[in-house]
């Protein structure tokens, strides 16, 4: 009886917390497209955190907004696209006939084995379609903001590691490209910045009380009220501890930490959305239970105590239950014969110092065989991070 009693109390407490979130949704929530339209009218740049680059739902939302409001946006800034890809993006968008093969180089310019997500190709294609209905001076431009990664200069893993170190100012680089393009918010132009986790954070501080200078932080601190940071609901990165030994390398620095993917507030956010019949909704974070929830995400292992989700973002957009979310298919149109040869070079740079172990680990006899495996089409799949 005692166990049943305490379980009942625990259930009531959890339900009450979910109810608090629900009350916020009912009081402050808005239809997502209308919400973003309102925010882009009062701010010049909406910074979207897609949560996971491979997530499908953010790109469905971007396209939905653009199709309904084609004249509201002048620029779409892409974190995952280097500035060296700009001639190809411009050529594709201005070409009289939609020819996605022009984008081949865009998808090859990556610090890994190419950027595989079909969602990006779909977005570019839809923007081309939308632009056909707009006057030439009103057409949407897609702008790469990332640092170029020069594989042609690399011969060894030491070269690669040094090139990675040269990206230490990557967030400032992206900020500067966007700020210059928008004339430091003096042009009246409007834009979306499509990015991921920490790059969208507007003001997370480290344990010494100094800002982690993420791209979103540069905007928030140096251009107050010009930008608005939006998290698109998905699993949340929970960083547990620093690793003693690094394994591999990522642009996000996740090779340095132990982490897992969790539901926000042990699933109570999702309970509240379910109580709201899982209707898509946008919820601002200021002065409510969502924004007051303790900050959880990249850089939390070195975050100042007492920070909240509102320190990271201005709002949240819920599009569908997490169990219904998807990971993008992997498009492979950019795997040309020339690029396959380039991938052999990249593998040699990364693993040439221990090639036999690499081949054995991947159960292949040659690098060429490994590259052929990479070039196989990967279909869309359920989000594997959802628990």
N, C-alpha and C positions, 0 to 999 in steps of 0.2 A: 504493500500500500504506500509505503514511504517513497519507493522508487517511482511509482505511478504519479504520486503527488508532485515530486520534483520534476519529472518529465513534463507534467501538465504546466507547471510554472515556467519551465524553460520554453515550451512551445508557445505559451502566451506571450513571453517576452520577445521571442523571435517574430511572432506574428505582429506584435505592436510595432516593432522596428520596421517591418515591411509596410505596415500601415502608415507609418510616418513618411516613408518614401512615397507611398501612394498619394498621400495628401498633397505632397509637393508636386507630384505629376499633375494631379487634378487642378491644383491652384495655379501653377506656373507653366505647365507644359503647353507646347504648341506643335502644330503640324510641321515636320522638319523643313520642307521646302519653303513654306511661308516664313518660318523662323529665320532661315538663312537669308532670304530675300530682305527681311527687315534689318538684319545685321549688316548686310553688304551695303545697305543704304546709309547706315550710320557709321560704318567703318570702311576703310579702303581695301583691307586685306583680311580674308578669312583663312586662318591656318588650321588645316585639318590633320589630325592624327588618325591614320587609318588603323592603328593598333598593331596590325600585322600586314606587311607588304603584300602577302599573298591573298588577303581577304577579298572576297568578291563584292560584298555588300557596299562598301564605300564607293566603289566605281559605279555600281548601279545607281547610287544616290547622286553622284556628281553628274552623270548623264541625264538623269531625270530632271535635276535642277536646270541644267543648260538647255535642255529641250523645251522646258516651260518658260525659261527666262533668258533667251539667247542674247539679249542686248544688255544684260546686267553685268557681264564680265568681259574685261578686255584681255586679261592675261591668266593663263594657267601655268603656274610655276611648279616644276617637277624636281623633287629632291634627288630621285634616283637616276637622273639624266645629266651627264656632264655638259659643260658649255661647248665642248668640241663637237657635240651632236647637233648644234643649232642649224648649220646649213642644211642638214638633211630634214629636220623638222620643218624648216621654212619652205624647202623645196616641195615636200609632201603637201603642205597646207595650201600652197599657191598653185599647185599643178592643176591643169584644167580637167584632168581625168584622175579619179582616185586610184592611186597606184601604191599599195602598201609595201611593195618591194623597195621603194625609196627609203623606207625606214630600217632596212637591214642593218646598216651601220649603227643606228641608234641602239639597237638591242645587243649589238656586239661589244659596245663600249662599256665594259663593266670590269670591276676589279676581281671578278670571278670568272665563270665560264659563260657569261652572257646573262642578260636579264630576261627570264623566261615567261613572265606572266602575261597571259592572253588578255587580261583585263586592261592592260596598258594599250595594247594594239586596238582593242575595241573602243577605248576612249578616244584615241587619235582619229580613228575612222569616223566616229560619231561627230567629233568636232569638225572634220572636213564636211560632213553632211550638213551640219548646222550652218556653217559658213557660206554655203551655196545660197542660202536664203537671206543673207545679210549684205548690206552695201560694203564695198571694198574697205572703207575706212572704219567699219564697225566690226570687222571680223575678229574672232578670238585668236590670239596667238598663244602657242605653247612654248614655254621657255625652259631650257635646261639650266640648272643652277649649281650643279655639283662640280667638284674639281676633276679635271681630266686625269686618267690613270694610264701612263705610257708603258704598256707592256713591251713595246718594241725596244725599250732601253734596258730591260731586265734580263739577266742571265742566270742568277742564282737566288736561293731563298734569302740570302743576306740583302740582295738588291730589293727584293719584294718587301722585306721588313722595313728597310729604309724608306721605301716609297710610301708605306703605310704611315710611318712616323711623320712624313711630310704633310699628312692630312690632319695634323693636330689642330689647325685653325679652320677646319672644314665648316663649322657652324657659322663663323664670321664670313667665310667666303660666300656661302649661300645667302646670308643676310645682305651682303654688299651687292651681289648681283641683282637681287630683287629690289633693294632700295634704289640703286642707280637706275634701273629700268623704269621705276615708278617716280623718278625725279624726287626721291625722298618725300613722297606723298604731296607734292605740289602740282601734280599734273591733272588731278581729278580722276585718274584711271582707277579701275577696280580689278581685284585679282583674287584667285584662290592659290594657296600654297599647299600642295599635296605632299605630305611627309609622313613621318613615323616616330613613334614614342618620344624620346627626349627632345628631338628637334623642335617640337611644338611647345614644350614647356615654357611658360612665360616668366617664372620667377622662383625656381627651386634653389635653395641655398644649401651650401655644404655645412659640415659640422663646425666649421670655424666662422660661420655667419656670412660667408661671401657667396655671391651668385655662381652657380654653374652657368657659364655663358653659352646657353643653347641658342639656336637661331631665333626661336621665339622670344627669348629673353632680350636679345639685342633690340628687337622691335618694340617690346613692351616697355623697356626702360628708356629707350632713346626716342621713341615716337608714341607717346601716350595717347590712348584712345583711337589710334589709327588701325590697330589690328585686333582680331578676336580669335581666340584659340578654342577649337572644338574637338573633343574626343569622340570618335565613333565607337559605340559600345562593342566590346569583345572581351575575351579573356584578358586578364591584367598580369603584367610581368611583376612577380614578387622576387626581389633579390634577397637572398638569405645570408650570403657571406662572400668574402673575397677568397679566391682560390690561391693556394700556395704555389702552384705551378700552372702556367698558361698552356693551353692546348689549342692549336690552330689560331685563327685570327678572324675577327669580324669588324665591319665598319662601325658597329655599335659598341665595341669593346666588351661584348658579353663573354669572350673567352677568359676574362679576368675574374668572373664571379660565378657563384653557384646560384641558380635561379629556378623557379618553376612558374607555370601559368595557373592562375586561380580565378575564381569568380569574385567580383567585388563584394566586399563585406559578407563573405561566406555564402553568397548566393542571394542575399536579401534584396539587392537591386533587381535581380531577375524575378524574385517573388513579387515585387511591387509591379514590375512590367506585366507579369502574368495576371495580377489582380486588375490591371488596366486593360485586360483582354489582348495584350500584346500588340496594341495599336502603335504604329510608329510615332515617336514623340521626341521633341527636343526640349531639354530641361536646362535652364541656366543654373550655375553653381553658386551664385552669390547668396550668402546668408540662408542656406537651407541644408538639410541632412546630406544631400549628395555632395555638395561642395565642402561641407565640414568634415567629411570622412577623412581619416588620416591618409596622407600621401602614400601611394603605393605605385612603384614603377622603377624604371631605370634610374640609377643614381641614388636610390633610397638607402643603399648601404653606407652612404656618406652624407646623408641629408640631416640638416638641422632638426632637432626635435620640435614637435608641435606643428609641423607644416601639414597642410590639407590638400585635397584635390583641387581646391580653388586657387592654391598657389601655382598649380600646374596648368589649369585650363579655366576657361570662362564658362563652358557649357558641355553638355553631353547630348549625343543623338543616338537614340535607340531605333533600330530598323526592323529587327526580327529576333525571336528567341535564339540564344546561342546554339542550341542543338540543331537549328535549321541553317546555321551559317555554313559557308562553303570556302574552300581554298581554290584558287584559280587554276584552270588548265594551263599547261605549259605549251606555248606556241613554239614551233621549231622552224619557222620559215627562214630564219636568219642563219641556219646551219648550212652555209654554202661550202663547197669543196675547199675554198681558200680559208674559210673560218675554221674548218676542221683541222687544217694544217696549223693554224694559229693556236688552236687549243692543245695540240701536241706540244707546242712550245711552252704554253702556260703550265701544263702539267710538269714538264721538265724543270721549269723554274721553281715550282712549289715542292716537287718531290724527287727531283733528280738526284739529290744527295742520299736518298734511301728508296730508290725506285723499285727494287725487288719486293720490299715489304709493302709498298703501295699497291703493286699489281696483285700480290697475294691477298691483301686485305679486301680488294675489290673483285677478286675471283676472275681476273682476266690475265691473258698472256702478254698483251701488248698495250701500249698507250692508245694506239689506233682503235683497238677493240673497246677500250673504255670510252673513247670519244663517240663511237657509234652508239653505245648504250645511252650516252647523254642526249643524243639527237633524236631519241624515240619520243613520240608524242605522249604527254601525260594528261589524262582527262581531268575535268573538274571533280572534286571529291569533298566529302563532308569534312568540316573543320576538325582535325585530329587532336587539337588542344583542349577541346571541350570535355569536361568531366561531369 
